[in-house]
Amino acid sequence: MTAVSLGIPSVPLKLAERRRSRQIQVGSVAVGGDAPVSVQSMTTTVTADIGATLQQIAELTASGCQIVRVACPSQDDADALATIARKSQIPVIADIHFQPKYVFAAIDAGCAAVRVNPGNIRQFDDKVKEIARAASAAGTPIRIGVNAGSLDRRLLEKYGKATPEALVESALWECSLFEEHGFRDIKISVKHNDPVVMVNAYRLLAQRCDYPLHLGVTEAGPAFQGTIKSAVAFGALLAEGIGDTIRVSLSAPPAEEVKVGIQILESLNLRQRRLEIVSCPSCGRAQVDVYKLADQVSAGLDGLEVPLRVAVMGCVVNGPGEAREADLGVASGNGKGQIFVKGEVIKTVPESKIVETLIEEAMKIAEQMEADGVASGEPAVSVS
């Protein structure tokens, strides 16, 4: 009889086919088409402080950020763009509001793209021809970023508030102005602080154009609330194949936005999963301190880059099954833990040795994965 491996399968599951958008190039990062969904964030520094801004960009790069946006509300900020764009390790997008002259400054500075907010740039429509010409000549994409909080007053008067229809009409109107001048190197965002309004806006937008879409729940709130809002909204859209690049907006350090964004993509199999801890929520059946155990294992394996699923289970009900389906797992009880590797029990250790043993075995598996080239392959996911 042929043995059946009970470890996690290597073929990823898809929730939906990606919407086929046109592709643009933001510096070294392709956005749209068949390119992977990318993760963005925005610096919180004063852009004119070049040293501080580049330091934060370096921190964001280290956290996995692929594209960074910098604010440009003043001439001093505009003057700093060329140096920042040249020295940044990842593509820099200039974020422009109020003054159209800064759009041209950002293009001249060599920014990888420019984000414009038509709702609050004075006489923006009158400048579209010049912007299109300059951006086209430089090969600079434009992101048309419509926000509920700064929607054009004409559309507010028409719809009464920032409805999905109002957000989409604003974005497509601006696109049409660029299209009149033959410029289509565009991506679009239609952000709202309400995930339901935001999801409906992007669904509507996805039906009406083929531009790549930048997803975001604007002003999502503090870390916990913003994470929930973003995960719900992004999950709904990405599960339908809608979305080409994302930014999680949190009232928290920018690196936290990146971590959340990466985790959302990993959870949907849109990015290779790295370390994943599967642990029970604890209950009256648990015979060990699962919270402490999971925290210790997470801390001990922090920074592991290979796609490794580790199950830390605290009772005999679901423990053996979950531990068996993971790359590595423990089913704990009665002062000891059964250690599973790829579905097989390899040893039983005292409770005091569980964390040490899991970390040791994880490192062995990680070394073997790296030797086999698994770290750069497809993500492995569970079908349970």
C-alpha positions, 0 to 999 in steps of 0.5 A: 500500500502506497503511503499517503503524505499528510503534510500540507500540499504544495499547490496553492489554492486560488479564490478567483482569477485576477482581473485583467488590467493594463500594466504600468511600470512604477520604477522597477515595479510592474503594477497591473496585468499579470504582475503580483499585487504589490505593497505600498506605504507612505513616509511620515517624515517631512520630505524636505528632511532628506536624511530622515525621509531616506532613513524611513524609506530604508526601514520600510524597504527592510519591512518588505515595502515595494513602493513608497509615497512621499508628501510634497506640500511645499517647495522645500519638499519639491526641492528634495524629491530628486535626491530622495528618488535617486537614493531610495532603494524602492520606487518613490511616488510624489503625493501632490495636493493643492498646487499643480506646479509640484506635479511638474516638479515631481516629474522633473525630479525623476519620481517613479510616479505622481499621485494627484488628487483632482478634488483639491488641486486648484484648476487641475483640469486646466493643467491636464494637457501640460501634465500629460505631455510632461508625464508622457515625455518622462515616462512617468505614470500618474495615479488618480487618487480620489478620496471621500474626504476631498471629493470635488464639490460638484460631485458632492452637490450632485450625489449629496455625499461621497457615494461609490458612484460619485467616487467612480465618476470623479476618477473616470472623468479625470481619466477621460481628460488624460485620454483626450491627450493620448495618455493612459499610463494611469492607475486609480484609487477611490478611497473611503473610510467605510469598507462597504462604500470602498468595496462597492466603489472598486467593484463599480470601477473594475467594471468600467475600466481596465486601469490598474487599481490601487486599493486603500481604506482611507483614514482606517484608524488606529492599528487594530481598527484599521487592520480589521477594516483593511483586511475585510475590504481588501479580502473582499476585493482581492478574493474577486480578483480586483486590486493590483497594489495596496496600501494599508492606512493605519494611525501607526508606524508605516512599517506596521502598514507594510506588515499588515499588507503582506500578511493580507496577501499571504493569507489569500495566497497572493504572496508566498507565505513565510512563517505561519503559526497555527495555534488554538485559541485555548479553552478548558480542554487545554493542558498547557499555556498555549498563549505563552507557548505560541508567543515563545515559538513566534519569537524564536522563529521571528525573521524566518523567511521560508514558507513554514507552517508551525502548529502549536496545539494545546489539547488532544481534540484538534491538536494531533490533526492540526499538528499532522497537517503542518510542516511542523507541529506539537500536540501538547497534553499531560506534561509533554508534547508530541512533535510532528514533522511533515505529518509524522511523529518524530519524538515526544518531549517534556513540556519544558522542552517543547519550545526548544525542540520546535525551534531546533526542528524548524531550523532544520526544515528551513535549512533543507527548504533553502537547500532545495530552493523551496524558499523561492517557490510557490506558497504551500497552503492547507486545504482544511 
